Amino acid sequence: MVINDTQQAIVDTVRQFIRKEVAHRTLQFEAATAFPRSLFEEMGRLGLMGVTAPEAYGGAELDYVSYALALMEVAAGDGALSTIMSIQNSIMVSGLLRFGSPAQKEQWLPPLIAGRSIGAFALTEADAGSDAAAIRCRAVREGSGWRLDGAKQFITSGRIADIAMVIAVTDPAAGKRGISAFLVPTGTQGYLVDKVEHKLGQCASDTCALRFDGCFVEGDALFGPEGRGYSIALANLEAGRIGIAAQAVGMAQAAMRIAVNYARERVSMGKPIIDHQAVGFRLADLAARLEAARQLVFHAASLKDAGEPCLAEASMAKLVASETAETVVSGAIQTLGGYGYLEEFGLAKIFRDVRVCQIYEGTSDIQRMVIARSL
C-alpha cells in the first residue's frame, strides 16, 4: 500500500513531535511511572486523541489508515504512551461516538479528544479476561441510579483516568444479555484504586486493580441500552486490534532503525557489520517480516475505512504484528550484541514494552480462535 500525501504529512508531523517531546525522555517517564498531563493536551492539540472523531467534537476526522500511521509513530517513541492513545481513540472516543447519548457525547467527547481527560476501559476481572461473559462486577438499581460493587483487574489508566467505561452485570439470570455498560467519573465515591501493578514494561502507563464499593451513579451513567454491555464491550474489537497491531509495528520500526544504524556504523574485520552476511541476512529477514506485518495493519485499516467487516483481518494483523515485533526487537538486540543489552541504546526498553502486545486486546490464542472461526 502506498500512503498519500496527507498521510505522509501526518507521519512527518507526528514523528517530529515525538522526537522533540517524547523520545529523549522515555526513560525518565518510565522511571517516574507516569507522563505529565500536559503531554496529553499537546497530543490533543495535534489531533492524536481523536484521530477519527468528527471535527464537530474537536477531532481530526481522519481515516483509520492515518490513525494506524500516527499510532506507529507514537509507539516508536514510547510504547506506553501509545497504549494510552490507543485506548483513548479506539475504545473511549469510538465507543462514545457509537453508543453514547447526546448528553454523554457533549459532556465527555470534547475533553477526551482535547487530552484534558483520560479514559479507562474497565472490563477485565481476575477470573474474566478473554471470557468477557464471565464478569461478576454487579450493578444494582438503587433509587434514581445504580450502585456498583465488584473488582476489576489490569485496567490501563485506572489511576490517572477521569472517566471509566465499566462493564457490569445488571441481570445475572440473563447471561450475556444481562450485562450493561456505565460511564463512571473516577472521582465518584466508591471508585477505588486497590493497587497499581508493577510490570515488566510500559511502566509509565499505569495498570491497576480497581474496586467498586457501593459506587453510586445516576441513571444517566448507563452507557447504551441496558443489557447491551457485552456487545458494547466487543463492538470496538476491530479498531482496538488494529491499534495494538499498529503499536507493535511502531515499536518494531524503532528497534529496526537502531539495529540498522548500528550495523552501518560498527566496523568489524575491516567492514561495517551489515556487510557481513550473518548480520545483513538477519536484518533482511527482519525487515521483510516487519513489512508484511505493516501491510496487514494497512489492509485491516483500509477495510475499516471502507465500512467492511474486518474482525478476522484485524485479528490477523494483531497476531502477526505482535509476534513479529518481539522477534524483530530480539534480533535487533542480537545485532548490537552486548550494547543491545544496555539501557542507553534503547532496545532494552522496547523489548520490555513490546511483549504485552501479544496479551492485551485479546491474546494471540484468542486471535487464532477468531481467525479459525472465520475460515
Salt bridges, closest charged atoms under 4 A:
GLU21 OE1 - ARG25 NH2 3.93
GLU30 OE1 - ARG352 NH2 2.89
GLU73 OE2 - ARG15 NH2 2.86
ASP78 OD2 - LYS349 NZ 3.67
GLU125 OE2 - LYS152 NZ 2.95
GLU142 OE1 - ARG147 NH1 2.70
ASP149 OD2 - ARG147 NE 2.92
ASP162 OD2 - ARG37 NH2 2.77
ASP194 OD2 - ARG211 NE 3.01
GLU197 OE1 - LYS195 NZ 3.40
ASP213 OD2 - ARG211 NH1 3.56
GLU226 OE1 - ARG141 NH2 2.69
GLU238 OE1 - LYS304 NZ 3.23
GLU291 OE1 - ARG294 NH1 2.07
GLU323 OE1 - ARG368 NH2 3.06
GLU326 OE2 - ARG355 NE 3.68
GLU343 OE2 - ARG352 NH1 2.75
ASP353 OD2 - LYS349 NZ 2.48
